[in-house]
Amino acid sequence: MLKKLSTFLIFFLAFSFSVTLLGNDSVKRYFPTTLGSYWVYVDDDKNELTRHAVEGEEIAGETYHAFSYEPELEELFYFSRYIHPTLYQVNEKGITFVFEDEIEKALKTRLSKEMELLRGILELDDPDEANFTFTIDAKAQDHFYLLPTPVTLNEEWDVNEIKATLTIQIEEENEDLSIDFTILETGIVLGTETVKTSAGTFEDCLKVEYRTETTAEEDSVFSPEENNPPGETVTTVWFAPNVGIVKLHQISGYIFLDMIPDDADLPIVIPPNKKKTLELKNYEIKPDAAEGE
């Protein structure tokens, strides 16, 4: 009996230690910031993106790091808020990205593509039904909380929130339809894994899942009770110790199109959700001069 109890206690203490160690580990280990470091990522279509750690700036007495990108992002539809921050901080609070208006512009681009897709679908059945215009207003939090400190398993946190309004002007009916919705993104650390990429195999990677949930406001045309939560995006990001982000996998739904009821009798089936993967191909992390002193 005592032997079994002793074995149980050893296992319990070992497990508790691993969770505590992960919980108190510095996030800086998972997101190096030294100048001159670079990361080359490749997507499913073999497109490459190189991210360089460059001189940051000081705002209101606080120091912010910065990245430069090659090639520069020309179309915001391909903007990834996990990869393309304007500025960022890594401190005792965690990893925080700072954006200007990139998130809002990317959302507007995404919604515009959805509306044009809907227009094309409606034209197949009745061109008059496609006779509409639309406007999009959006406001996102400028801070994006990528990873908190301490890093705690299975503890959810709020990453970012976007408030948006889609207004559709139907010319024939001289009527405006307005949909107000909120997109809340949360994050959760699922554990650690070994990840294989083109740049090599990385052990003890933090596996973090980011999930968005879109809800329509009560007084909107589409009530949240009538449909499943639309526009859900699930993004999994792996952070390797002393390297940073080594892999990203994302499945994204539609924002507005997923609000359309199943019995709307559209002439064709809406294309399925989009998937994309980004993985590290090459990198170099410069030594931290402060740590060498």
MIDOSE-1310 file (N, C-alpha, C; in nm, 2 decimals, decimal comma, always signed):
residues 293
mlkk	+0,08/-0,12/+0,00/+0,00/+0,00/+0,00/+0,09/+0,13/+0,00; +0,19/+0,13/+0,09/+0,28/+0,24/+0,10/+0,36/+0,26/-0,03; +0,39/+0,14/-0,09/+0,47/+0,15/-0,22/+0,38/+0,22/-0,33; +0,25/+0,18/-0,34/+0,16/+0,24/-0,44/+0,14/+0,38/-0,41
lstf	+0,13/+0,42/-0,28/+0,11/+0,56/-0,25/+0,24/+0,64/-0,28; +0,35/+0,58/-0,26/+0,48/+0,65/-0,29/+0,49/+0,67/-0,44; +0,45/+0,57/-0,52/+0,46/+0,59/-0,67/+0,36/+0,69/-0,71; +0,24/+0,70/-0,65/+0,15/+0,80/-0,69/+0,20/+0,94/-0,66
liff	+0,26/+0,96/-0,54/+0,31/+1,09/-0,50/+0,42/+1,14/-0,60; +0,51/+1,04/-0,63/+0,62/+1,08/-0,72/+0,56/+1,13/-0,86; +0,46/+1,05/-0,91/+0,40/+1,09/-1,04/+0,33/+1,22/-1,03; +0,26/+1,24/-0,92/+0,18/+1,37/-0,90/+0,28/+1,49/-0,89
lafs	+0,39/+1,47/-0,81/+0,48/+1,58/-0,79/+0,55/+1,61/-0,92; +0,59/+1,51/-1,00/+0,65/+1,53/-1,13/+0,56/+1,61/-1,23; +0,43/+1,57/-1,23/+0,34/+1,64/-1,32/+0,31/+1,78/-1,27; +0,30/+1,80/-1,14/+0,28/+1,94/-1,09/+0,40/+2,03/-1,12
fsvt	+0,52/+1,97/-1,11/+0,64/+2,05/-1,14/+0,64/+2,09/-1,29; +0,60/+2,00/-1,38/+0,61/+2,04/-1,52/+0,51/+2,15/-1,55; +0,39/+2,14/-1,49/+0,29/+2,25/-1,51/+0,33/+2,38/-1,45; +0,39/+2,37/-1,33/+0,44/+2,50/-1,27/+0,56/+2,56/-1,35
llgn	+0,64/+2,47/-1,40/+0,76/+2,52/-1,48/+0,71/+2,59/-1,60; +0,61/+2,53/-1,67/+0,56/+2,59/-1,79/+0,49/+2,72/-1,76; +0,42/+2,72/-1,64/+0,34/+2,84/-1,60/+0,43/+2,96/-1,57; +0,55/+2,94/-1,52/+0,64/+3,05/-1,48/+0,75/+3,08/-1,58
dsvk	+0,75/+3,00/-1,69/+0,85/+3,02/-1,79/+0,83/+3,16/-1,86; +0,94/+3,23/-1,89/+0,93/+3,36/-1,96/+0,89/+3,34/-2,10; +0,79/+3,42/-2,14/+0,75/+3,41/-2,28/+0,86/+3,46/-2,38; +0,95/+3,53/-2,33/+1,06/+3,58/-2,42/+1,14/+3,46/-2,48
ryfp	+1,14/+3,35/-2,41/+1,20/+3,23/-2,46/+1,14/+3,18/-2,59; +1,01/+3,21/-2,60/+0,93/+3,16/-2,72/+0,91/+3,27/-2,82; +0,97/+3,39/-2,80/+0,96/+3,50/-2,90/+1,09/+3,58/-2,90; +1,20/+3,54/-2,95/+1,32/+3,61/-2,95/+1,30/+3,75/-3,02
ttlg	+1,37/+3,85/-2,97/+1,36/+3,99/-3,03/+1,49/+4,05/-3,07; +1,60/+3,97/-3,07/+1,73/+4,04/-3,09/+1,74/+4,09/-3,24; +1,80/+4,21/-3,25/+1,81/+4,27/-3,38/+1,89/+4,19/-3,47; +1,86/+4,19/-3,60/+1,93/+4,11/-3,70/+1,88/+3,97/-3,72
sywv	+1,79/+3,92/-3,63/+1,73/+3,79/-3,64/+1,63/+3,79/-3,76; +1,62/+3,68/-3,82/+1,52/+3,67/-3,93/+1,45/+3,53/-3,94; +1,34/+3,53/-3,99/+1,26/+3,40/-4,01/+1,20/+3,40/-4,15; +1,22/+3,29/-4,22/+1,16/+3,27/-4,35/+1,05/+3,17/-4,34
yvdd	+0,93/+3,21/-4,38/+0,81/+3,12/-4,38/+0,77/+3,09/-4,52; +0,71/+2,98/-4,53/+0,65/+2,93/-4,66/+0,51/+2,88/-4,64; +0,42/+2,92/-4,74/+0,28/+2,88/-4,73/+0,25/+2,76/-4,82; +0,13/+2,72/-4,83/+0,09/+2,60/-4,91/+0,12/+2,62/-5,05
dkne	+0,12/+2,74/-5,10/+0,15/+2,76/-5,24/+0,29/+2,79/-5,27; +0,38/+2,77/-5,17/+0,53/+2,79/-5,18/+0,57/+2,93/-5,19; +0,47/+3,02/-5,15/+0,51/+3,16/-5,14/+0,59/+3,18/-5,01; +0,69/+3,27/-5,02/+0,78/+3,29/-4,90/+0,76/+3,43/-4,84
ltrh	+0,77/+3,43/-4,71/+0,77/+3,56/-4,64/+0,89/+3,56/-4,54; +0,97/+3,67/-4,55/+1,08/+3,68/-4,46/+1,05/+3,80/-4,37; +1,07/+3,77/-4,24/+1,05/+3,87/-4,13/+1,18/+3,90/-4,06; +1,21/+4,02/-4,05/+1,34/+4,07/-3,99/+1,31/+4,14/-3,86
aveg	+1,39/+4,12/-3,76/+1,38/+4,20/-3,63/+1,46/+4,32/-3,65; +1,39/+4,44/-3,65/+1,46/+4,57/-3,68/+1,44/+4,66/-3,56; +1,50/+4,78/-3,57/+1,49/+4,88/-3,46/+1,35/+4,92/-3,44; +1,31/+4,92/-3,31/+1,17/+4,96/-3,28/+1,17/+5,11/-3,25
eeia	+1,08/+5,14/-3,16/+1,06/+5,28/-3,13/+1,01/+5,30/-2,99; +1,02/+5,42/-2,93/+0,96/+5,44/-2,80/+0,84/+5,53/-2,81; +0,73/+5,48/-2,74/+0,60/+5,55/-2,74/+0,56/+5,57/-2,60; +0,54/+5,70/-2,56/+0,50/+5,73/-2,43/+0,58/+5,67/-2,32
gety	+0,71/+5,67/-2,35/+0,81/+5,61/-2,25/+0,82/+5,46/-2,25; +0,75/+5,39/-2,34/+0,76/+5,25/-2,35/+0,83/+5,20/-2,48; +0,91/+5,10/-2,46/+0,99/+5,05/-2,58/+0,91/+4,94/-2,65; +0,90/+4,96/-2,79/+0,83/+4,87/-2,87/+0,93/+4,81/-2,97
hafs	+0,93/+4,68/-3,00/+1,01/+4,62/-3,10/+0,94/+4,63/-3,23; +1,01/+4,59/-3,34/+0,95/+4,60/-3,47/+1,00/+4,50/-3,57; +0,92/+4,47/-3,67/+0,96/+4,37/-3,78/+0,95/+4,45/-3,91; +1,03/+4,40/-4,00/+1,01/+4,44/-4,15/+0,99/+4,31/-4,22
yepe	+0,92/+4,33/-4,34/+0,88/+4,21/-4,41/+0,92/+4,22/-4,56; +0,96/+4,10/-4,61/+0,99/+4,09/-4,75/+0,91/+3,96/-4,81; +0,83/+3,98/-4,91/+0,79/+4,10/-4,97/+0,69/+4,18/-4,88; +0,67/+4,31/-4,90/+0,57/+4,38/-4,83/+0,43/+4,33/-4,87
leel	+0,35/+4,33/-4,77/+0,21/+4,28/-4,79/+0,13/+4,38/-4,87; +0,09/+4,34/-4,99/+0,02/+4,42/-5,08/-0,13/+4,41/-5,07; -0,18/+4,29/-5,04/-0,32/+4,27/-5,03/-0,36/+4,22/-4,89; -0,44/+4,30/-4,82/-0,47/+4,27/-4,68/-0,55/+4,15/-4,66
fyfs	-0,60/+4,09/-4,77/-0,67/+3,96/-4,76/-0,58/+3,85/-4,70; -0,45/+3,87/-4,73/-0,35/+3,77/-4,69/-0,28/+3,81/-4,56; -0,33/+3,92/-4,50/-0,28/+3,96/-4,37/-0,30/+3,86/-4,26; -0,20/+3,83/-4,18/-0,21/+3,74/-4,07/-0,17/+3,81/-3,94
ryih	-0,27/+3,83/-3,85/-0,24/+3,91/-3,73/-0,14/+3,84/-3,64; -0,11/+3,71/-3,66/-0,01/+3,64/-3,58/+0,13/+3,66/-3,64; +0,14/+3,70/-3,76/+0,27/+3,71/-3,83/+0,31/+3,86/-3,86; +0,21/+3,95/-3,88/+0,23/+4,08/-3,93/+0,21/+4,19/-3,84
ptly	+0,26/+4,19/-3,71/+0,24/+4,31/-3,63/+0,31/+4,43/-3,67; +0,26/+4,55/-3,65/+0,33/+4,67/-3,67/+0,44/+4,69/-3,57; +0,40/+4,68/-3,45/+0,50/+4,69/-3,34/+0,46/+4,58/-3,24; +0,55/+4,55/-3,14/+0,52/+4,45/-3,04/+0,61/+4,47/-2,92
qvne	+0,56/+4,41/-2,81/+0,63/+4,42/-2,68/+0,64/+4,27/-2,63; +0,75/+4,24/-2,57/+0,77/+4,12/-2,49/+0,82/+4,16/-2,35; +0,74/+4,14/-2,25/+0,77/+4,18/-2,12/+0,71/+4,09/-2,02; +0,70/+4,14/-1,89/+0,65/+4,06/-1,78/+0,50/+4,03/-1,80
kgit	+0,43/+4,10/-1,88/+0,29/+4,08/-1,91/+0,26/+3,98/-2,02; +0,37/+3,95/-2,10/+0,35/+3,86/-2,21/+0,39/+3,92/-2,34; +0,34/+3,86/-2,45/+0,37/+3,90/-2,58/+0,25/+3,98/-2,63; +0,27/+4,11/-2,66/+0,16/+4,19/-2,71/+0,19/+4,26/-2,84
fvfe	+0,11/+4,23/-2,94/+0,12/+4,30/-3,07/+0,04/+4,43/-3,07; +0,09/+4,53/-3,14/+0,03/+4,65/-3,16/+0,00/+4,68/-3,30; -0,12/+4,71/-3,34/-0,16/+4,73/-3,48/-0,21/+4,87/-3,49; -0,21/+4,93/-3,61/-0,27/+5,05/-3,64/-0,41/+5,03/-3,69
deie	-0,43/+5,02/-3,82/-0,57/+4,99/-3,87/-0,57/+4,86/-3,96; -0,46/+4,78/-3,94/-0,45/+4,66/-4,03/-0,56/+4,56/-4,01; -0,60/+4,54/-3,88/-0,70/+4,44/-3,85/-0,83/+4,48/-3,91; -0,87/+4,61/-3,90/-0,99/+4,66/-3,95/-0,99/+4,65/-4,11
kalk	-0,88/+4,69/-4,17/-0,87/+4,68/-4,32/-0,88/+4,54/-4,36; -0,82/+4,45/-4,29/-0,82/+4,31/-4,33/-0,96/+4,25/-4,32; -1,03/+4,29/-4,22/-1,17/+4,24/-4,20/-1,26/+4,30/-4,31; -1,24/+4,43/-4,35/-1,32/+4,48/-4,45/-1,29/+4,41/-4,59
trls	-1,17/+4,38/-4,61/-1,13/+4,31/-4,73/-1,19/+4,18/-4,74; -1,19/+4,11/-4,62/-1,25/+3,97/-4,62/-1,40/+3,98/-4,64; -1,47/+4,07/-4,57/-1,61/+4,08/-4,59/-1,65/+4,13/-4,73; -1,57/+4,21/-4,79/-1,60/+4,26/-4,93/-1,59/+4,14/-5,02
keme	-1,49/+4,05/-5,01/-1,48/+3,93/-5,09/-1,60/+3,84/-5,07; -1,65/+3,83/-4,95/-1,77/+3,75/-4,92/-1,89/+3,81/-4,99; -1,91/+3,94/-4,99/-2,02/+4,00/-5,05/-2,02/+3,99/-5,20; -1,90/+4,00/-5,26/-1,89/+3,98/-5,41/-1,91/+3,84/-5,44
llrg	-1,87/+3,74/-5,36/-1,91/+3,60/-5,38/-2,06/+3,58/-5,38; -2,12/+3,64/-5,28/-2,27/+3,63/-5,27/-2,33/+3,70/-5,40; -2,28/+3,81/-5,44/-2,34/+3,87/-5,56/-2,33/+3,78/-5,68; -2,22/+3,71/-5,70/-2,20/+3,62/-5,81/-2,29/+3,50/-5,80
ilel	-2,32/+3,46/-5,68/-2,41/+3,34/-5,66/-2,56/+3,39/-5,69; -2,59/+3,51/-5,65/-2,73/+3,55/-5,67/-2,75/+3,58/-5,82; -2,65/+3,63/-5,89/-2,67/+3,66/-6,03/-2,70/+3,53/-6,12; -2,65/+3,42/-6,07/-2,68/+3,29/-6,14/-2,83/+3,26/-6,14
ddpd	-2,90/+3,31/-6,04/-3,05/+3,28/-6,03/-3,13/+3,39/-6,08; -3,10/+3,52/-6,04/-3,18/+3,63/-6,08/-3,09/+3,76/-6,07; -3,04/+3,81/-6,18/-2,96/+3,93/-6,18/-3,01/+4,04/-6,09; -3,14/+4,06/-6,09/-3,20/+4,17/-6,01/-3,17/+4,16/-5,86
eanf	-3,16/+4,03/-5,81/-3,13/+4,01/-5,67/-2,99/+4,05/-5,63; -2,90/+4,06/-5,73/-2,76/+4,10/-5,71/-2,74/+4,25/-5,72; -2,85/+4,32/-5,73/-2,85/+4,47/-5,75/-2,85/+4,53/-5,61; -2,73/+4,53/-5,54/-2,72/+4,59/-5,41/-2,58/+4,65/-5,39
tfti	-2,57/+4,74/-5,30/-2,44/+4,79/-5,26/-2,42/+4,77/-5,11; -2,30/+4,79/-5,06/-2,28/+4,76/-4,92/-2,16/+4,85/-4,86; -2,17/+4,88/-4,74/-2,06/+4,95/-4,67/-2,03/+4,87/-4,54; -1,90/+4,88/-4,50/-1,85/+4,81/-4,38/-1,78/+4,90/-4,29
daka	-1,82/+4,90/-4,17/-1,74/+4,98/-4,06/-1,69/+4,88/-3,96; -1,57/+4,90/-3,92/-1,51/+4,81/-3,82/-1,41/+4,89/-3,73; -1,41/+4,84/-3,60/-1,32/+4,89/-3,51/-1,26/+4,78/-3,42; -1,13/+4,76/-3,42/-1,07/+4,66/-3,35/-0,98/+4,72/-3,23
qdhf	-0,96/+4,64/-3,13/-0,87/+4,68/-3,03/-0,73/+4,69/-3,09; -0,65/+4,79/-3,05/-0,52/+4,80/-3,12/-0,42/+4,71/-3,06; -0,45/+4,65/-2,94/-0,35/+4,56/-2,88/-0,41/+4,41/-2,90; -0,31/+4,33/-2,94/-0,34/+4,19/-2,97/-0,26/+4,10/-2,87
yllp	-0,33/+4,04/-2,78/-0,25/+3,97/-2,67/-0,22/+3,83/-2,72; -0,10/+3,81/-2,78/-0,06/+3,69/-2,84/-0,04/+3,58/-2,74; +0,03/+3,61/-2,63/+0,06/+3,51/-2,53/+0,08/+3,58/-2,39; +0,02/+3,53/-2,29/+0,03/+3,60/-2,16/+0,14/+3,54/-2,08
tpvt	+0,18/+3,61/-1,97/+0,26/+3,55/-1,87/+0,18/+3,55/-1,74; +0,19/+3,44/-1,66/+0,26/+3,32/-1,69/+0,19/+3,23/-1,80; +0,26/+3,15/-1,86/+0,21/+3,05/-1,96/+0,15/+2,94/-1,89; +0,01/+2,93/-1,89/-0,06/+2,83/-1,81/-0,14/+2,74/-1,90
lnee	-0,13/+2,61/-1,88/-0,20/+2,52/-1,96/-0,35/+2,53/-1,94; -0,43/+2,52/-2,05/-0,57/+2,52/-2,05/-0,64/+2,63/-1,98; -0,58/+2,75/-1,98/-0,64/+2,87/-1,92/-0,66/+2,97/-2,03; -0,79/+3,00/-2,06/-0,82/+3,08/-2,17/-0,81/+3,23/-2,14
wdvn	-0,77/+3,31/-2,24/-0,76/+3,45/-2,22/-0,82/+3,52/-2,35; -0,86/+3,65/-2,33/-0,91/+3,73/-2,45/-0,79/+3,78/-2,52; -0,79/+3,76/-2,65/-0,68/+3,80/-2,74/-0,71/+3,94/-2,80; -0,83/+3,95/-2,86/-0,87/+4,07/-2,93/-1,02/+4,07/-2,96
eika	-1,07/+4,19/-2,98/-1,22/+4,21/-3,01/-1,24/+4,31/-3,12; -1,33/+4,27/-3,21/-1,36/+4,36/-3,32/-1,51/+4,39/-3,32; -1,55/+4,52/-3,33/-1,69/+4,55/-3,35/-1,71/+4,60/-3,49; -1,81/+4,55/-3,56/-1,83/+4,58/-3,70/-1,98/+4,59/-3,73
tlti	-2,00/+4,67/-3,84/-2,14/+4,68/-3,89/-2,13/+4,67/-4,04; -2,21/+4,58/-4,10/-2,23/+4,56/-4,24/-2,37/+4,61/-4,28; -2,37/+4,71/-4,37/-2,49/+4,77/-4,41/-2,51/+4,74/-4,56; -2,62/+4,68/-4,60/-2,65/+4,64/-4,73/-2,77/+4,73/-4,79
qiee	-2,74/+4,80/-4,90/-2,84/+4,88/-4,96/-2,90/+4,81/-5,08; -3,03/+4,77/-5,07/-3,10/+4,70/-5,17/-3,17/+4,80/-5,26; -3,12/+4,83/-5,38/-3,17/+4,94/-5,46/-3,32/+4,92/-5,50; -3,36/+4,80/-5,54/-3,50/+4,78/-5,59/-3,60/+4,81/-5,47
ened	-3,56/+4,77/-5,35/-3,66/+4,78/-5,24/-3,64/+4,91/-5,16; -3,53/+4,99/-5,20/-3,50/+5,11/-5,14/-3,50/+5,09/-4,98; -3,42/+4,99/-4,95/-3,42/+4,95/-4,81/-3,27/+4,91/-4,77; -3,24/+4,95/-4,65/-3,11/+4,92/-4,59/-3,12/+4,81/-4,49
lsid	-3,03/+4,71/-4,50/-3,03/+4,60/-4,40/-2,89/+4,62/-4,32; -2,90/+4,63/-4,19/-2,78/+4,65/-4,11/-2,76/+4,54/-4,01; -2,64/+4,49/-4,02/-2,60/+4,38/-3,93/-2,48/+4,42/-3,84; -2,51/+4,43/-3,71/-2,40/+4,47/-3,61/-2,35/+4,34/-3,55
ftil	-2,22/+4,32/-3,55/-2,17/+4,20/-3,49/-2,04/+4,22/-3,42; -2,01/+4,13/-3,33/-1,88/+4,13/-3,26/-1,80/+4,01/-3,28; -1,67/+4,02/-3,30/-1,58/+3,91/-3,32/-1,49/+3,91/-3,20; -1,50/+3,81/-3,12/-1,41/+3,79/-3,00/-1,32/+3,68/-3,03
etgi	-1,19/+3,70/-3,01/-1,09/+3,60/-3,02/-1,03/+3,56/-2,89; -1,02/+3,44/-2,86/-0,96/+3,39/-2,74/-0,85/+3,29/-2,77; -0,76/+3,28/-2,67/-0,64/+3,19/-2,69/-0,64/+3,09/-2,57; -0,58/+2,97/-2,60/-0,56/+2,88/-2,49/-0,43/+2,79/-2,53
vlgt	-0,35/+2,77/-2,43/-0,23/+2,68/-2,45/-0,27/+2,54/-2,42; -0,26/+2,46/-2,53/-0,30/+2,32/-2,52/-0,20/+2,22/-2,46; -0,07/+2,26/-2,47/+0,04/+2,17/-2,43/+0,16/+2,20/-2,51; +0,25/+2,10/-2,51/+0,37/+2,10/-2,59/+0,38/+1,99/-2,68
etvk	+0,45/+2,01/-2,80/+0,46/+1,91/-2,90/+0,59/+1,92/-2,97; +0,63/+1,81/-3,04/+0,75/+1,82/-3,13/+0,69/+1,85/-3,27; +0,75/+1,95/-3,34/+0,70/+1,99/-3,47/+0,81/+1,98/-3,57; +0,77/+1,92/-3,68/+0,87/+1,91/-3,80/+0,83/+2,01/-3,90
tsag	+0,93/+2,08/-3,95/+0,91/+2,18/-4,05/+1,03/+2,17/-4,15; +1,02/+2,25/-4,25/+1,13/+2,26/-4,35/+1,26/+2,31/-4,29; +1,25/+2,38/-4,18/+1,37/+2,43/-4,11/+1,43/+2,34/-4,01; +1,36/+2,22/-3,99/+1,41/+2,12/-3,89/+1,30/+2,08/-3,80
tfed	+1,34/+2,00/-3,70/+1,25/+1,95/-3,60/+1,27/+2,02/-3,47; +1,16/+2,07/-3,41/+1,17/+2,15/-3,29/+1,09/+2,08/-3,18; +1,16/+2,06/-3,07/+1,10/+1,99/-2,95/+1,04/+2,09/-2,85; +0,95/+2,05/-2,77/+0,89/+2,13/-2,66/+0,83/+2,26/-2,71
clkv	+0,76/+2,25/-2,83/+0,69/+2,37/-2,88/+0,56/+2,39/-2,80; +0,53/+2,51/-2,77/+0,40/+2,55/-2,71/+0,30/+2,54/-2,83; +0,19/+2,46/-2,80/+0,08/+2,45/-2,90/-0,03/+2,54/-2,85; -0,06/+2,65/-2,92/-0,16/+2,75/-2,88/-0,27/+2,75/-2,98
eyrt	-0,39/+2,74/-2,93/-0,51/+2,75/-3,02/-0,58/+2,88/-3,00; -0,60/+2,95/-3,11/-0,68/+3,08/-3,11/-0,81/+3,06/-3,18; -0,92/+3,10/-3,12/-1,05/+3,07/-3,17/-1,14/+3,20/-3,17; -1,20/+3,23/-3,28/-1,29/+3,35/-3,29/-1,43/+3,30/-3,28
etta	-1,52/+3,38/-3,23/-1,66/+3,36/-3,22/-1,73/+3,49/-3,26; -1,81/+3,48/-3,36/-1,88/+3,60/-3,41/-2,03/+3,59/-3,37; -2,08/+3,70/-3,31/-2,22/+3,70/-3,26/-2,28/+3,83/-3,32; -2,40/+3,81/-3,37/-2,48/+3,92/-3,42/-2,56/+3,99/-3,30
eeds	-2,57/+4,12/-3,31/-2,65/+4,18/-3,20/-2,79/+4,15/-3,21; -2,86/+4,16/-3,09/-3,00/+4,13/-3,08/-3,09/+4,20/-3,18; -3,06/+4,32/-3,21/-3,15/+4,40/-3,29/-3,11/+4,40/-3,44; -3,02/+4,31/-3,47/-2,98/+4,29/-3,61/-3,08/+4,21/-3,69
vfsp	-3,06/+4,21/-3,82/-3,15/+4,14/-3,91/-3,13/+3,99/-3,88; -3,01/+3,94/-3,86/-2,99/+3,80/-3,83/-2,97/+3,79/-3,68; -3,06/+3,72/-3,61/-3,05/+3,70/-3,47/-2,95/+3,59/-3,44; -2,86/+3,60/-3,33/-2,77/+3,49/-3,30/-2,84/+3,36/-3,26
eenn	-2,96/+3,37/-3,21/-3,03/+3,25/-3,17/-3,08/+3,16/-3,29; -3,09/+3,23/-3,41/-3,14/+3,16/-3,53/-3,03/+3,08/-3,60; -2,91/+3,11/-3,58/-2,80/+3,05/-3,65/-2,69/+3,00/-3,56; -2,61/+2,91/-3,61/-2,49/+2,88/-3,54/-2,39/+3,00/-3,54
ppge	-2,30/+3,01/-3,44/-2,21/+3,12/-3,45/-2,13/+3,13/-3,58; -2,15/+3,24/-3,65/-2,09/+3,24/-3,79/-1,94/+3,29/-3,78; -1,87/+3,26/-3,89/-1,74/+3,32/-3,91/-1,63/+3,27/-3,82; -1,65/+3,15/-3,76/-1,55/+3,10/-3,67/-1,42/+3,07/-3,74
tvtt	-1,31/+3,11/-3,68/-1,18/+3,08/-3,73/-1,10/+3,01/-3,62; -1,04/+2,90/-3,65/-0,96/+2,83/-3,56/-0,81/+2,83/-3,61; -0,72/+2,89/-3,53/-0,58/+2,90/-3,57/-0,50/+2,83/-3,47; -0,41/+2,74/-3,51/-0,32/+2,67/-3,42/-0,18/+2,72/-3,45
vwfa	-0,11/+2,77/-3,35/+0,03/+2,83/-3,36/+0,12/+2,75/-3,27; +0,24/+2,71/-3,33/+0,34/+2,64/-3,25/+0,46/+2,74/-3,23; +0,50/+2,76/-3,10/+0,61/+2,84/-3,06/+0,73/+2,75/-3,01; +0,84/+2,76/-3,08/+0,96/+2,68/-3,04/+1,04/+2,76/-2,95
pnvg	+1,10/+2,69/-2,84/+1,19/+2,76/-2,75/+1,31/+2,82/-2,82; +1,34/+2,95/-2,80/+1,45/+3,02/-2,85/+1,45/+3,04/-3,01; +1,33/+3,02/-3,06/+1,31/+3,03/-3,21/+1,19/+3,12/-3,24; +1,08/+3,10/-3,17/+0,96/+3,17/-3,20/+0,86/+3,09/-3,28
ivkl	+0,77/+3,15/-3,36/+0,67/+3,08/-3,43/+0,73/+2,99/-3,54; +0,70/+2,86/-3,54/+0,76/+2,77/-3,64/+0,65/+2,71/-3,73; +0,53/+2,72/-3,69/+0,42/+2,67/-3,77/+0,29/+2,73/-3,73; +0,20/+2,75/-3,84/+0,07/+2,80/-3,82/-0,03/+2,73/-3,91
hqis	-0,14/+2,68/-3,85/-0,24/+2,62/-3,93/-0,38/+2,68/-3,90; -0,45/+2,72/-4,00/-0,57/+2,80/-3,98/-0,69/+2,74/-4,07; -0,80/+2,73/-4,01/-0,93/+2,70/-4,08/-1,02/+2,82/-4,05; -1,06/+2,88/-4,15/-1,15/+3,00/-4,14/-1,28/+2,99/-4,20
gyif	-1,38/+3,03/-4,13/-1,52/+3,03/-4,18/-1,55/+3,16/-4,25; -1,68/+3,17/-4,29/-1,73/+3,30/-4,34/-1,79/+3,38/-4,23; -1,78/+3,51/-4,25/-1,85/+3,60/-4,14/-1,99/+3,62/-4,18; -2,02/+3,68/-4,29/-2,16/+3,71/-4,33/-2,23/+3,59/-4,39
ldmi	-2,16/+3,52/-4,48/-2,22/+3,41/-4,55/-2,27/+3,30/-4,46; -2,20/+3,28/-4,34/-2,24/+3,17/-4,25/-2,36/+3,22/-4,17; -2,40/+3,34/-4,18/-2,52/+3,39/-4,11/-2,65/+3,36/-4,19; -2,63/+3,33/-4,32/-2,74/+3,30/-4,41/-2,80/+3,16/-4,37
pdda	-2,93/+3,16/-4,34/-2,99/+3,03/-4,30/-2,98/+2,92/-4,41; -2,98/+2,80/-4,37/-2,97/+2,69/-4,46/-3,08/+2,68/-4,56; -3,20/+2,73/-4,52/-3,32/+2,72/-4,60/-3,33/+2,84/-4,69; -3,23/+2,92/-4,71/-3,23/+3,04/-4,80/-3,25/+3,01/-4,94
dlpi	-3,22/+2,88/-4,98/-3,24/+2,84/-5,12/-3,15/+2,91/-5,22; -3,02/+2,91/-5,19/-2,93/+2,97/-5,28/-2,91/+2,88/-5,40; -2,88/+2,93/-5,52/-2,87/+2,85/-5,64/-2,75/+2,75/-5,64; -2,65/+2,78/-5,56/-2,54/+2,69/-5,55/-2,49/+2,68/-5,41
vipp	-2,41/+2,58/-5,38/-2,36/+2,56/-5,24/-2,24/+2,65/-5,23; -2,24/+2,72/-5,11/-2,12/+2,81/-5,08/-2,00/+2,73/-5,07; -1,89/+2,77/-5,13/-1,76/+2,69/-5,12/-1,72/+2,67/-4,97; -1,65/+2,56/-4,94/-1,62/+2,52/-4,80/-1,52/+2,62/-4,74
nkkk	-1,50/+2,61/-4,61/-1,41/+2,69/-4,53/-1,27/+2,68/-4,59; -1,20/+2,79/-4,57/-1,06/+2,79/-4,62/-0,96/+2,74/-4,52; -0,86/+2,67/-4,57/-0,75/+2,62/-4,48/-0,62/+2,68/-4,53; -0,53/+2,71/-4,44/-0,40/+2,75/-4,48/-0,29/+2,71/-4,38
tlel	-0,17/+2,69/-4,43/-0,06/+2,65/-4,34/+0,06/+2,73/-4,37; +0,13/+2,77/-4,27/+0,25/+2,85/-4,28/+0,36/+2,78/-4,19; +0,47/+2,75/-4,25/+0,57/+2,69/-4,16/+0,71/+2,75/-4,19; +0,80/+2,74/-4,09/+0,93/+2,79/-4,10/+1,02/+2,72/-4,20
knye	+1,08/+2,79/-4,28/+1,17/+2,73/-4,38/+1,32/+2,75/-4,35; +1,35/+2,87/-4,29/+1,49/+2,90/-4,26/+1,48/+3,01/-4,16; +1,59/+3,02/-4,08/+1,59/+3,13/-3,97/+1,73/+3,15/-3,92; +1,75/+3,26/-3,85/+1,87/+3,28/-3,78/+1,84/+3,37/-3,66
ikpd	+1,87/+3,33/-3,54/+1,85/+3,41/-3,42/+1,98/+3,46/-3,37; +2,00/+3,59/-3,37/+2,12/+3,65/-3,32/+2,13/+3,64/-3,17; +2,25/+3,63/-3,12/+2,26/+3,62/-2,97/+2,22/+3,75/-2,91; +2,17/+3,74/-2,79/+2,13/+3,86/-2,71/+2,25/+3,91/-2,64
aaeg	+2,29/+4,03/-2,67/+2,41/+4,09/-2,61/+2,40/+4,10/-2,46; +2,28/+4,14/-2,41/+2,25/+4,15/-2,27/+2,27/+4,02/-2,19; +2,23/+3,91/-2,26/+2,25/+3,78/-2,19/+2,39/+3,74/-2,19; +2,47/+3,79/-2,28/+2,61/+3,75/-2,29/+2,70/+3,82/-2,19
e	+2,65/+3,93/-2,13/+2,73/+4,01/-2,04/+2,74/+3,94/-1,90
